[in-house]
């Protein structure tokens, strides 16, 4: 990183002169013809190098390739063909002046790497001072010095070893997971919050990150109280209030012994003062803290040395006060556990209120193995995060675990159980040469750990705020390179609140829960990433496996419930509340998290399991392809007809299913590609606004027919292809004389038939109700042809919506003869009963149909008009064929017209329209079978048939099924 710092300082100091030198070098590197044409005033005539004018427009500053390399014009001329800058310059590996500039390790997404930011981060730390020392300093804290001997006396040597192995395995597995994630790329500021958020998503990251922040803030109070308690035990005369004295009988002794502990009020007053002093140091900045922090480790190491020397000399120095030295008898006596009740200060008392067992000791001891995140919290200040974090964190974890194992054996053989339980500072009592050295070491080490907590917690909160996910945290935002003063004040407030509680043993379970949440999040992140094994998952740390991460996560959960199910429920509830609050109030962010990869893998696996075979009717879901803007014009800011979006929601049961909204842009793809992307974004936004479960697609094609033909063939994957094409009926084609619509409309229907897609055409789309407009009356089905039950299913889906839930279904069937009417009605009723559909069945005979069509109504007038227009169109075709000497042609294709068949088709649509007007004029919506376009008929004729069919019907759905059943009789 020295070259990086030098490059940054050089770039900052040279200023304008460097830019002038760079421009001069750049001009010299250019070919003379380009320099003369575009940059330099040259009296000579420029030489044309054959660059096309559309690529290098005359007189534009952007015409000069900004390679800016010092390699000379020969290198530039070789790369000029590709039209891109040199990779050396793009990646920031070399400046234009030849200085090496490396990007800082933690710029935020989308932020520019400024020289000021680089200068602010010029202090880079290695593995020892950047990770190992902070982790060691945080792990070796107050618990080891003033609680560990007490834990050995309460749990015994055997269960103490089990306790260390149990808690140590949790942190060891978490360290392995942390190492894998931290070596999978550049790590930015935020420590474990950054790792969890980028692996499990912003919601999980913020919820666990805030809990981890609370854990760090409360841990600061723990360390402060530990330092103050040690100080008051070493200097009792410094207490303002009288010490509390408890008379207890330990291990069945007859005489009660007095045990003195500092006053709660003294702990509170001194704790508040120390917290305020530490906050002033934190306000001095991270540079001051980094200078002071290494000095805190020396007293810790020296105190450990004094403790172990004192253990070996203990038999000679303390023969009568319960300290036996390294004794095999004491080892045997202290092997088993002796769980007792104690008072709030931890002194054994038969009348005490706190009952200790192994689970409670887990909660008390676990903070002694935390602190493994101290190195990752400094990721922005590390030279090489991918090397320092795994080695430093794992080294600190193994070192402290081995120390704890050895200490259990030595403490268990050092003194009687009475001494282990009553002497809260036994480590200072046995220390060589005097206890004062250990007192000083304990105080400085705990104050150093408190300083690290009060330093890391505000930066964690500021990192969460700077990600701009949760608006309520905007007050804690910090400019790049700045100090989080607001977050520091808030952390100090929380720390002082915990200090006022004053009870160390009540605080530690809270810290344990928050730390375990964070460790569980890290393990789950690694488990998810390892299990999915995406192409981007390539950690340099190879000693990991998804099973180890899963075991670590389960171990975290087990430890949480072993400690206290009440604290576990409260902490999980707090994290869940934060999660939902972020989901509702937070700003959406896509960090490429593991859940997105899991959804992708699940979708692929589900798609493969569905296969390409026909879907069973019981598992059939409508996947409508919504044709957004086929006919007519909409405002520019409305990419889809609003009622089409409403209708797409009406085709789903309880919102289940997917819709595909497509629109076609006429033109050349290369010219309209950017317009298509902008239109797709606008359509996606509109779909979300209308609360439609679907995706948006924009296709550029030479014509609408070509575009739709490509869509109907390629859209979707496997059985997730759209199965229903939905579009509005082109009611405007004759009114606005749009002669191209008939051919396009018929072509779309024919393409759907060939591609085996169902078709639903909505007539009267402008009058279609939204979700708040309640409809009354009936839903009438004119069931003429077999459609796989699609029309029946659509009617049932409409009934599930609030708009149509008050309607009833009527099914109209056509019988060839009157004698068949009753039999057909019975069969249809039985069929509907088996389909679990309630509907009234009405059978119409052909005779009543004929009688209805003979009446003089508005349909007959429309019929006469259609006849005249078709006859006129026929005359034009025949005249044109006579002039050109060809057969009848329409829409560029040869057609064969049977005039009697045309009359028959017109008459059929007339009869159907008359029947609909007679029986369903007041219906909420009418569904009718869509006839296919007759072969070799002009598209104009088919449009006349359809116009006559829909005449005077305000709201009509024309439905054509496909060669698959969508309903089934069987369970």
ROPA-969717 format. One record per residue (C-alpha): residue in three letters; x, y, z. Coordinates in pm, whole numbers, padded with zeros to 5 digits, always signed. Last residue first. Example, Ala and Ser with C-alpha at 12.3 -4.5 7.8 and 13.67 -1.06 7.14 Angstrom:
# residues 2
ser+01367-00106+00714;ala+01230-00450+00780;
# end
This chain:
# residues 971
unk-05995-03495-00724;unk-06145-03580-01059;unk-06365-03375-01292;unk-06078-03178-01442;unk-06031-02824-01565;unk-05767-02671-01793;unk-05797-02930-02066;unk-05551-02887-02349;unk-05583-02833-02724;unk-05647-02465-02695;unk-05925-02241-02581;unk-06081-01952-02767;unk-06253-01684-02568;unk-06431-01369-02683;unk-06498-01157-02374;unk-06777-00901-02405;unk-06878-00579-02230;unk-07113-00334-02404;unk-07277-00568-02658;unk-07424-00334-02926;unk-07249-00519-03213;unk-07000-00777-03087;unk-07089-01051-03337;unk-07144-00810-03630;unk-06804-00656-03574;unk-06651-01003-03555;unk-06797-01116-03887;unk-06693-00789-04051;unk-06343-00835-03915;unk-06337-01183-04067;unk-06434-01041-04406;unk-06150-00786-04396;unk-05901-01064-04320;unk-05978-01209-04662;unk-06085-01575-04650;unk-05837-01847-04747;unk-05901-02040-04424;unk-06176-01911-04199;unk-06051-01705-03899;unk-06123-01902-03580;unk-06454-01844-03402;unk-06422-01700-03050;unk-06656-01866-02802;unk-06863-01620-02603;unk-06829-01470-02258;unk-07068-01194-02155;unk-07011-00953-01866;unk-07232-00783-01610;unk-07540-00907-01793;unk-07821-00662-01866;unk-07840-00729-02243;unk-07782-01097-02183;unk-08091-01283-02306;unk-08211-01086-02607;unk-07891-00906-02698;unk-07692-01228-02676;unk-07945-01409-02892;unk-07938-01136-03155;unk-07556-01146-03161;unk-07555-01523-03207;unk-07809-01507-03490;unk-07618-01231-03669;unk-07290-01416-03624;unk-07440-01721-03792;unk-07594-01513-04076;unk-07262-01351-04155;unk-07096-01691-04163;unk-07364-01828-04394;unk-07340-01531-04626;unk-06964-01580-04652;unk-07017-01949-04718;unk-07252-01865-05004;unk-06994-01625-05144;unk-06722-01891-05148;unk-06404-01686-05165;unk-06063-01833-05239;unk-05775-01607-05147;unk-05425-01547-05282;unk-05210-01345-05050;unk-05083-00985-05043;unk-05352-00874-04799;unk-05619-00986-05044;unk-05578-01136-05391;unk-05836-01299-05621;unk-05665-01467-05912;unk-05444-01289-06159;unk-05491-01108-06491;unk-05388-00772-06351;unk-05697-00582-06459;unk-05935-00872-06397;unk-05787-00944-06052;unk-05826-00576-05959;unk-06187-00571-06072;unk-06257-00895-05881;unk-06101-00764-05561;unk-06288-00433-05584;unk-06618-00613-05647;unk-06561-00836-05345;unk-06491-00534-05120;unk-06819-00376-05232;unk-07008-00699-05159;unk-06844-00719-04817;unk-06942-00361-04739;unk-07302-00415-04846;unk-07341-00737-04651;unk-07195-00576-04340;unk-07445-00292-04360;unk-07733-00536-04392;unk-07617-00730-04087;unk-07578-00411-03883;unk-07939-00328-03963;unk-08045-00679-03870;unk-07863-00649-03538;unk-08054-00330-03451;unk-08381-00519-03444;unk-08633-00662-03681;unk-08700-01017-03576;unk-08602-01297-03813;unk-08288-01372-03608;unk-08496-01470-03303;unk-08699-01725-03497;unk-08381-01887-03628;unk-08238-01918-03279;unk-08565-02057-03146;unk-08540-02327-03413;unk-08169-02392-03343;unk-08257-02482-02986;unk-08142-02287-02683;unk-08043-02462-02360;unk-08012-02261-02038;unk-07798-02394-01752;unk-07782-02202-01424;unk-07439-02217-01267;unk-07262-02351-00958;unk-06926-02502-01036;unk-06772-02794-00844;unk-06650-02949-01175;unk-06861-03259-01110;unk-07164-03035-01071;unk-07082-02855-01396;unk-07072-03183-01586;unk-07397-03303-01430;unk-07565-02976-01526;unk-07426-03001-01879;unk-07557-03356-01920;unk-07902-03267-01787;unk-07928-02967-02021;unk-07819-03172-02320;unk-08086-03436-02246;unk-08350-03168-02208;unk-08259-02990-02532;unk-08211-03291-02759;unk-08578-03314-02863;unk-08574-02948-02962;unk-08310-03020-03223;unk-07953-02897-03284;unk-07911-02782-02923;unk-07716-02463-02838;unk-07590-02410-02483;unk-07615-02101-02261;unk-07442-02112-01920;unk-07556-01858-01662;unk-07328-01760-01376;unk-07436-01548-01082;unk-07294-01212-00975;unk-07230-01081-00623;unk-06862-01186-00628;unk-06802-00987-00948;unk-06614-00677-00826;unk-06478-00848-00515;unk-06289-01099-00725;unk-06328-01476-00681;unk-06629-01473-00914;unk-06409-01365-01203;unk-06194-01674-01152;unk-06504-01892-01179;unk-06601-01728-01508;unk-06249-01780-01639;unk-06266-02149-01549;unk-06588-02201-01743;unk-06444-02029-02049;unk-06126-02233-02027;unk-06307-02567-01999;unk-06090-02738-02259;unk-06238-02519-02534;unk-06512-02741-02677;unk-06739-02527-02890;unk-07059-02329-02834;unk-07063-02220-02473;unk-07233-01885-02459;unk-07141-01794-02103;unk-07331-01524-01917;unk-07197-01365-01598;unk-07505-01235-01427;unk-07639-00929-01249;unk-07445-00703-01016;unk-07100-00546-01037;unk-06895-00381-00761;unk-06646-00115-00870;unk-06349-00119-00631;unk-06132-00374-00810;unk-06167-00198-01145;unk-06456-00241-01381;unk-06415-00282-01759;unk-06584+00007-01938;unk-06275+00110-02135;unk-06219-00253-02231;unk-06548-00274-02418;unk-06445-00582-02614;unk-06177-00799-02454;unk-06019-01071-02667;unk-05905-01385-02485;unk-05694-01629-02687;unk-05553-01968-02590;unk-05213-02057-02728;unk-05140-02363-02940;unk-04861-02197-03142;unk-05060-02249-03464;unk-05378-02115-03303;unk-05192-01818-03152;unk-05033-01736-03487;unk-05376-01749-03653;unk-05515-01504-03396;unk-05220-01266-03445;unk-05251-01285-03824;unk-05622-01207-03809;unk-05554-00891-03608;unk-05264-00782-03828;unk-05463-00836-04149;unk-05766-00654-04009;unk-05558-00366-03861;unk-05386-00249-04182;unk-05694-00066-04310;unk-05707+00179-04022;unk-06008+00382-04139;unk-06039+00572-03808;unk-06394+00453-03740;unk-06335+00123-03918;unk-06036+00014-03708;unk-06142+00179-03384;unk-06304-00123-03220;unk-05979-00318-03227;unk-06072-00573-02955;unk-05838-00560-02660;unk-05565-00814-02606;unk-05499-01124-02397;unk-05291-01417-02519;unk-05324-01720-02293;unk-05064-01996-02236;unk-04756-01790-02160;unk-04446-02009-02131;unk-04363-02133-01786;unk-04397-02494-01897;unk-04055-02482-02059;unk-03922-02126-02071;unk-04108-01811-02172;unk-04144-01608-02491;unk-03992-01772-02798;unk-04264-01863-03046;unk-04543-01623-02942;unk-04295-01337-02914;unk-04139-01388-03255;unk-04479-01397-03424;unk-04581-01092-03224;unk-04287-00892-03351;unk-04335-00996-03711;unk-04703-00899-03699;unk-04631-00569-03527;unk-04381-00472-03791;unk-04006-00435-03840;unk-03949-00560-03484;unk-03837-00421-03148;unk-03969-00618-02853;unk-04040-00480-02505;unk-04092-00717-02214;unk-04241-00646-01872;unk-04279-00894-01590;unk-04573-00994-01376;unk-04755-00992-01047;unk-04964-00681-01097;unk-04984-00419-00826;unk-05089-00141-01066;unk-04787+00066-00958;unk-04562-00238-00995;unk-04687-00287-01350;unk-04633+00083-01422;unk-04273+00064-01305;unk-04212-00237-01524;unk-04367-00056-01822;unk-04145+00249-01768;unk-03834+00033-01741;unk-03933-00155-02056;unk-03996+00170-02241;unk-03650+00298-02147;unk-03492-00026-02264;unk-03691-00016-02591;unk-03588+00344-02655;unk-03226+00242-02608;unk-03262-00043-02859;unk-03451+00163-03117;unk-03177+00232-03374;unk-03004-00102-03346;unk-03337-00285-03339;unk-03478-00122-03651;unk-03838-00008-03631;unk-04183-00082-03494;unk-04191-00105-03116;unk-04389-00397-02974;unk-04530-00417-02624;unk-04541-00708-02388;unk-04680-00760-02039;unk-04618-01110-01910;unk-04846-01216-01627;unk-04759-01456-01349;unk-04971-01664-01121;unk-05126-01638-00780;unk-05297-01309-00704;unk-05573-01466-00500;unk-05692-01660-00808;unk-05560-01491-01118;unk-05746-01379-01431;unk-05889-01069-01261;unk-05534-00941-01206;unk-05475-00940-01582;unk-05807-00757-01627;unk-05685-00476-01402;unk-05365-00444-01605;unk-05569-00438-01925;unk-05792-00173-01765;unk-05498+00063-01724;unk-05401+00043-02094;unk-05025+00004-02090;unk-04726+00238-02126;unk-04904+00543-01977;unk-04659+00838-01974;unk-04695+00897-02348;unk-05073+00910-02330;unk-05242+00619-02507;unk-05313+00559-02873;unk-05516+00298-03054;unk-05450-00064-03121;unk-05180-00307-03005;unk-05072-00126-02689;unk-05029-00372-02400;unk-05063-00724-02543;unk-05089-00910-02214;unk-04950-01262-02230;unk-05150-01444-01967;unk-05005-01726-01760;unk-05320-01901-01639;unk-05238-02176-01392;unk-05280-02548-01453;unk-05186-02781-01170;unk-05520-02967-01153;unk-05533-02970-01534;unk-05203-03163-01548;unk-04932-02970-01728;unk-04822-03114-02060;unk-04460-03213-02069;unk-04176-02962-02097;unk-04020-03029-01760;unk-04179-02912-01439;unk-03879-03044-01247;unk-03644-02845-01467;unk-03839-02526-01404;unk-03848-02594-01032;unk-03471-02644-01029;unk-03416-02325-01226;unk-03653-02127-01004;unk-03490-02265-00692;unk-03146-02172-00823;unk-03264-01819-00903;unk-03438-01781-00569;unk-03122-01901-00397;unk-02912-01651-00595;unk-03146-01374-00488;unk-03123-01505-00132;unk-02745-01499-00154;unk-02725-01124-00193;unk-02646-00939-00516;unk-02660-00608-00330;unk-02993-00498-00472;unk-03133-00218-00260;unk-03489-00115-00188;unk-03527+00174+00054;unk-03645+00087+00400;unk-03985+00163+00547;unk-04167-00167+00492;unk-03884-00421+00461;unk-03667-00224+00706;unk-03950-00231+00962;unk-04002-00598+00894;unk-03638-00678+00965;unk-03623-00447+01267;unk-03923-00627+01414;unk-03764-00963+01340;unk-03435-00863+01505;unk-03623-00747+01815;unk-03831-01065+01821;unk-03515-01272+01790;unk-03360-01084+02081;unk-03673-01115+02298;unk-03721-01484+02219;unk-03358-01559+02298;unk-03363-01357+02620;unk-03666-01560+02734;unk-03515-01891+02617;unk-03215-01822+02831;unk-02859-01950+02807;unk-02937-02289+02657;unk-03170-02127+02404;unk-02898-01895+02274;unk-02637-02172+02284;unk-02858-02393+02065;unk-02909-02112+01812;unk-02536-02044+01788;unk-02465-02416+01755;unk-02715-02439+01471;unk-02532-02160+01287;unk-02192-02322+01346;unk-02319-02659+01229;unk-02456-02498+00913;unk-02121-02329+00854;unk-01937-02657+00904;unk-02178-02837+00670;unk-02131-02570+00400;unk-01759-02639+00390;unk-01452-02430+00460;unk-01076-02461+00447;unk-01024-02298+00105;unk-00980-01935+00206;unk-00928-01765-00130;unk-01304-01749-00172;unk-01449-01815-00520;unk-01825-01763-00502;unk-01892-01551-00815;unk-01982-01862-01017;unk-02254-01942-00761;unk-02189-02222-00513;unk-02547-02233-00384;unk-02445-02437-00080;unk-02133-02233-00010;unk-02314-01900-00041;unk-02599-02016+00181;unk-02374-02173+00441;unk-02140-01873+00440;unk-02428-01636+00503;unk-02582-01866+00762;unk-02252-01875+00949;unk-02218-01496+00942;unk-02578-01451+01055;unk-02531-01700+01338;unk-02228-01507+01453;unk-02427-01183+01451;unk-02718-01333+01639;unk-02473-01492+01882;unk-02319-01152+01948;unk-02658-01000+02023;unk-02759-01285+02251;unk-02430-01290+02442;unk-02438-00918+02502;unk-02777-00948+02669;unk-02659-01247+02873;unk-02358-01037+02997;unk-02557-00746+03135;unk-02726-00921+03427;unk-02397-01066+03555;unk-02227-00727+03548;unk-02486-00552+03761;unk-02447-00172+03752;unk-02776-00094+03584;unk-02641+00262+03559;unk-02361+00127+03342;unk-02619+00002+03092;unk-02766+00351+03052;unk-02414+00495+03029;unk-02336+00262+02736;unk-02657+00350+02556;unk-02585+00725+02589;unk-02224+00674+02482;unk-02343+00492+02169;unk-02575+00783+02084;unk-02291+01032+02133;unk-02062+00822+01915;unk-02327+00794+01641;unk-02354+01174+01631;unk-01974+01211+01621;unk-01917+00959+01342;unk-01572+01090+01232;unk-01519+01185+00870;unk-01325+01005+00596;unk-01626+00981+00369;unk-01905+01193+00510;unk-02095+01048+00802;unk-02461+00955+00833;unk-02593+00920+01188;unk-02894+01149+01148;unk-03001+00950+00841;unk-03081+00654+01064;unk-03460+00697+01034;unk-03428+00666+00655;unk-03324+00299+00672;unk-03146+00172+00362;unk-02922+00473+00305;unk-02600+00268+00305;unk-02452+00556+00502;unk-02676+00479+00799;unk-02555+00119+00827;unk-02193+00234+00801;unk-02257+00504+01063;unk-02397+00245+01304;unk-02091+00024+01254;unk-01864+00323+01296;unk-02041+00412+01619;unk-01999+00055+01752;unk-01632+00016+01662;unk-01485+00302+01865;unk-01691+00258+02181;unk-01618-00114+02161;unk-01245-00054+02108;unk-01235+00189+02401;unk-01412-00065+02620;unk-01152-00326+02522;unk-00875-00082+02609;unk-01044+00001+02939;unk-01067-00370+03011;unk-00700-00422+02932;unk-00591-00116+03129;unk-00788-00212+03439;unk-00687-00576+03432;unk-00317-00496+03377;unk-00318-00238+03657;unk-00483-00484+03892;unk-00240-00753+03781;unk+00057-00534+03869;unk-00104-00437+04200;unk-00129-00801+04304;unk+00245-00811+04385;unk+00533-01028+04255;unk+00380-01237+04110;unk+00007-01284+04072;unk-00167-01523+04313;unk-00407-01267+04461;unk-00453-01085+04131;unk-00580-01398+03956;unk-00791-01474+04263;unk-00986-01156+04207;unk-01338-01280+04291;unk-01208-01467+04591;unk-01519-01639+04726;unk-01587-01918+04477;unk-01231-02019+04391;unk-01128-01994+04755;unk-01405-02222+04872;unk-01328-02464+04587;unk-00977-02505+04714;unk-00688-02357+04522;unk-00440-02408+04237;unk-00535-02742+04080;unk-00856-02613+03920;unk-00687-02286+03829;unk-00409-02468+03643;unk-00636-02705+03448;unk-00886-02434+03359;unk-00603-02196+03265;unk-00458-02444+03016;unk-00790-02480+02838;unk-00847-02104+02841;unk-00502-02030+02700;unk-00557-02285+02420;unk-00882-02109+02332;unk-00711-01770+02346;unk-00442-01870+02099;unk-00680-02055+01867;unk-00912-01756+01836;unk-00632-01501+01799;unk-00467-01704+01521;unk-00799-01761+01345;unk-00871-01388+01346;unk-00524-01285+01230;unk-00488-01547+00957;unk-00840-01516+00815;unk-00864-01133+00842;unk-00510-01048+00729;unk-00496-01227+00396;unk-00817-01124+00223;unk-00817-00790+00402;unk-00481-00688+00259;unk-00348-00351+00375;unk-00611-00312+00642;unk-00772+00019+00741;unk-01110-00027+00570;unk-01137-00377+00715;unk-01110-00252+01073;unk-01438-00410+01184;unk-01309-00734+01033;unk-01031-00735+01292;unk-01257-00681+01591;unk-01501-00947+01469;unk-01339-01223+01677;unk-01421-01029+01993;unk-01624-01297+02163;unk-01466-01582+02358;unk-01495-01420+02703;unk-01845-01298+02615;unk-01947-01668+02623;unk-01860-01715+02990;unk-02172-01575+03159;unk-02424-01710+02909;unk-02258-02051+02910;unk-02250-02034+03289;unk-02629-02003+03292;unk-02664-02319+03083;unk-02427-02509+03310;unk-02622-02424+03624;unk-02652-02128+03858;unk-02950-02030+04072;unk-02974-01657+04137;unk-03191-01532+04423;unk-02956-01596+04710;unk-03071-01743+05041;unk-02806-02015+05040;unk-02552-01747+04944;unk-02249-01792+04720;unk-02122-01446+04614;unk-02207-01361+04251;unk-02283-00993+04321;unk-02657-01046+04272;unk-02662-01310+04543;unk-02566-01667+04483;unk-02729-02009+04458;unk-02499-02304+04415;unk-02363-02536+04145;unk-02085-02763+04268;unk-01932-02935+03966;unk-01679-03218+03968;unk-01305-03194+03910;unk-01239-02955+04197;unk-01158-03216+04460;unk-00941-03416+04220;unk-00740-03109+04110;unk-00715-02989+04470;unk-00566-03324+04563;unk-00326-03311+04266;unk-00197-02979+04393;unk-00057-02691+04190;unk-00056-02435+04471;unk-00276-02489+04772;unk-00441-02146+04785;unk-00700-02170+05062;unk-00548-01901+05282;unk-00283-02114+05464;unk+00030-02170+05254;unk+00024-01865+05029;unk+00382-01781+04911;unk+00539-02125+04897;unk+00246-02307+04743;unk+00174-02016+04497;unk+00510-02006+04319;unk+00393-02194+04008;unk+00063-02002+04003;unk+00245-01672+04059;unk+00452-01724+03747;unk+00129-01794+03558;unk-00034-01475+03687;unk+00273-01259+03628;unk+00299-01367+03265;unk-00070-01302+03214;unk-00026-00956+03368;unk+00263-00885+03131;unk+00058-00986+02829;unk-00233-00768+02935;unk-00013-00477+03038;unk+00150-00483+02691;unk-00180-00504+02502;unk-00303-00160+02609;unk-00005+00008+02444;unk-00116-00123+02104;unk-00443+00076+02136;unk-00293+00422+02195;unk-00168+00502+01846;unk-00468+00344+01675;unk-00702+00536+01905;unk-00536+00867+01821;unk-00567+00795+01451;unk-00930+00687+01490;unk-01038+01029+01606;unk-01014+01253+01911;unk-01387+01204+01966;unk-01302+00852+02080;unk-01080+00997+02353;unk-01364+01221+02469;unk-01591+00916+02470;unk-01343+00732+02691;unk-01359+01013+02947;unk-01740+01005+02946;unk-01743+00630+02997;unk-01497+00658+03286;unk-01717+00915+03462;unk-02033+00707+03413;unk-01863+00394+03544;unk-01723+00575+03849;unk-02070+00687+03947;unk-02247+00358+03873;unk-01991+00129+04030;unk-01980+00350+04339;unk-02358+00333+04360;unk-02353-00045+04346;unk-02112-00056+04638;unk-01802-00266+04595;unk-01799-00623+04731;unk-01694-00758+05073;unk-01736-01119+05180;unk-01774-01192+05552;unk-01748-01559+05649;unk-02028-01756+05808;unk-01903-02020+06048;unk-02039-02371+06021;unk-01900-02452+05679;unk-02137-02630+05441;unk-01964-02552+05115;unk-01951-02176+05181;unk-02146-02025+05462;unk-02213-01663+05376;unk-02188-01326+05544;unk-02225-01046+05288;unk-02068-00703+05306;unk-02160-00412+05080;unk-01896-00145+05053;unk-01975+00193+05209;unk-02023+00476+04962;unk-01763+00701+04804;unk-01519+00422+04728;unk-01154+00516+04681;unk-01070+00359+05018;unk-01135+00018+04868;unk-00834+00057+04636;unk-00772-00278+04461;unk-01133-00388+04490;unk-01248-00043+04375;unk-01017-00054+04071;unk-01126-00405+03973;unk-01491-00306+03997;unk-01425+00003+03787;unk-01245-00192+03515;unk-01517-00455+03502;unk-01790-00193+03494;unk-01620-00024+03200;unk-01576-00356+03018;unk-01943-00445+03055;unk-02055-00095+02956;unk-01853-00123+02635;unk-02011-00463+02577;unk-02351-00293+02585;unk-02248-00070+02294;unk-02097-00365+02106;unk-02411-00573+02153;unk-02632-00284+02047;unk-02427-00252+01728;unk-02459-00626+01673;unk-02836-00590+01703;unk-02826-00306+01451;unk-02618-00519+01213;unk-02851-00817+01254;unk-03152-00611+01142;unk-02957-00412+00883;unk-02802-00719+00721;unk-03126-00918+00724;unk-03312-00639+00544;unk-03017-00552+00318;unk-02980-00903+00178;unk-02838-01231+00303;unk-02487-01220+00159;unk-02421-00849+00103;unk-02594-00765+00430;unk-02412-01037+00623;unk-02065-00933+00502;unk-02128-00559+00537;unk-02276-00600+00884;unk-01982-00822+00979;unk-01739-00534+00925;unk-01905-00209+00821;unk-01650-00070+00579;unk-01576-00251+00254;unk-01440-00598+00184;unk-01284-00669-00154;unk-01363-01017-00269;unk-01438-01370-00157;unk-01172-01366+00113;unk-01399-01207+00375;unk-01669-01466+00310;unk-01441-01765+00364;unk-01263-01615+00663;unk-01591-01529+00833;unk-01714-01886+00787;unk-01394-02024+00942;unk-01413-01769+01223;unk-01773-01867+01290;unk-01666-02230+01320;unk-01398-02127+01570;unk-01639-01901+01760;unk-01886-02184+01811;unk-01612-02438+01883;unk-01478-02210+02155;unk-01813-02193+02333;unk-01847-02570+02357;unk-01478-02641+02411;unk-01455-02380+02689;unk-01770-02512+02856;unk-01656-02874+02825;unk-01328-02782+02990;unk-01527-02603+03261;unk-01748-02910+03293;unk-01452-03127+03382;unk-01266-02872+03595;unk-01559-02789+03820;unk-01865-02586+03725;unk-01875-02349+04024;unk-01505-02336+04114;unk-01398-02317+03749;unk-01654-02039+03687;unk-01520-01843+03988;unk-01166-01876+03849;unk-01292-01739+03518;unk-01490-01448+03658;unk-01247-01167+03754;unk-00959-01198+03506;unk-01102-01407+03225;unk-01437-01231+03218;unk-01278-00886+03209;unk-01120-00922+02870;unk-00896-01145+02667;unk-01121-01167+02362;unk-01115-00795+02282;unk-00736-00758+02315;unk-00669-01076+02121;unk-00899-00962+01841;unk-00742-00615+01832;unk-00387-00763+01837;unk-00449-01025+01568;unk-00637-00803+01321;unk-00468-00474+01231;unk-00160-00487+01448;unk-00054-00839+01350;unk-00213-00878+01008;unk-00101-00545+00866;unk-00238-00196+00906;unk-00289+00083+00655;unk-00298+00450+00750;unk-00356+00634+00423;unk-00733+00618+00462;unk-00794+00992+00483;unk-00561+01049+00189;unk-00762+00810-00026;unk-01084+00987+00061;unk-00927+01325-00016;unk-00799+01194-00351;unk-01149+01092-00447;unk-01274+00745-00528;unk-01609+00822-00682;unk-01911+00674-00517;unk-02145+00425-00691;unk-02121+00162-00424;unk-01920+00286-00132;unk-01543+00295-00143;unk-01380+00042+00089;unk-01038-00087-00005;unk-00911+00237-00149;unk-00829+00229-00519;unk-00468+00176-00615;unk-00267+00446-00784;unk+00066+00362-00948;unk+00235+00666-01093;unk+00301+00668-01471;unk+00184+01019-01538;unk-00139+00898-01698;unk-00207+00695-01388;unk-00150+00322-01363;unk-00354+00039-01217;unk-00682+00230-01222;unk-00872-00055-01384;unk-00967+00163-01682;unk-00613+00299-01721;unk-00437-00036-01743;unk-00728-00176-01943;unk-00649+00076-02215;unk-00948+00284-02316;unk-01198+00137-02558;unk-01268+00177-02932;unk-01136-00168-03022;unk-00956-00045-03335;unk-00766+00219-03138;unk-00583-00047-02939;unk-00302-00092-03190;unk-00280+00279-03268;unk-00249+00360-02902;unk+00040+00120-02850;unk+00230+00281-03140;unk+00143+00627-03016;unk+00353+00594-02707;unk+00356+00377-02399;unk+00280+00672-02179;unk-00088+00592-02203;unk-00352+00862-02235;unk-00596+00624-02390;unk-00862+00888-02422;unk-00949+00819-02784;unk-00989+01156-02954;unk-01328+01200-03116;unk-01491+01304-02792;unk-01374+01661-02833;unk-01585+01694-03144;unk-01467+01905-03438;unk-01551+01662-03712;unk-01743+01359-03607;unk-01535+01048-03544;unk-01764+00744-03572;unk-02020+00890-03811;unk-01742+01060-04006;unk-01572+00732-04087;unk-01203+00734-04000;unk-01004+00717-04323;unk-00678+00866-04202;unk-00729+01197-04378;unk-00412+01403-04357;unk-00440+01755-04223;unk-00319+02046-04431;unk-00044+02244-04265;unk-00091+02547-04046;unk-00158+02348-03731;unk-00389+02458-03450;unk-00370+02155-03224;unk-00660+01950-03087;unk-00886+01786-03343;unk-00732+01780-03689;unk-00369+01846-03601;unk-00361+01605-03310;unk-00537+01339-03514;unk-00292+01380-03806;unk+00008+01380-03579;unk-00074+01047-03426;unk-00133+01093-03055;unk+00137+01015-02797;unk+00271+01367-02805;unk-00073+01505-02728;unk-00109+01276-02427;unk+00235+01367-02293;unk+00143+01734-02313;unk-00193+01672-02150;unk-00020+01482-01868;unk+00234+01761-01817;unk-00051+02014-01794;unk-00243+01795-01550;unk+00066+01746-01337;unk+00122+02123-01325;unk-00236+02180-01212;unk-00207+01982-00896;unk+00133+01825-00817;unk+00051+01777-00453;unk-00268+01565-00468;unk-00150+01330-00741;unk+00181+01280-00566;unk+00008+01215-00235;unk-00222+00957-00393;unk+00055+00783-00581;unk+00272+00769-00271;unk-00009+00623-00069;unk-00077+00353-00329;unk+00292+00275-00363;unk+00306+00229+00011;unk+00000+00000+00000;
# end
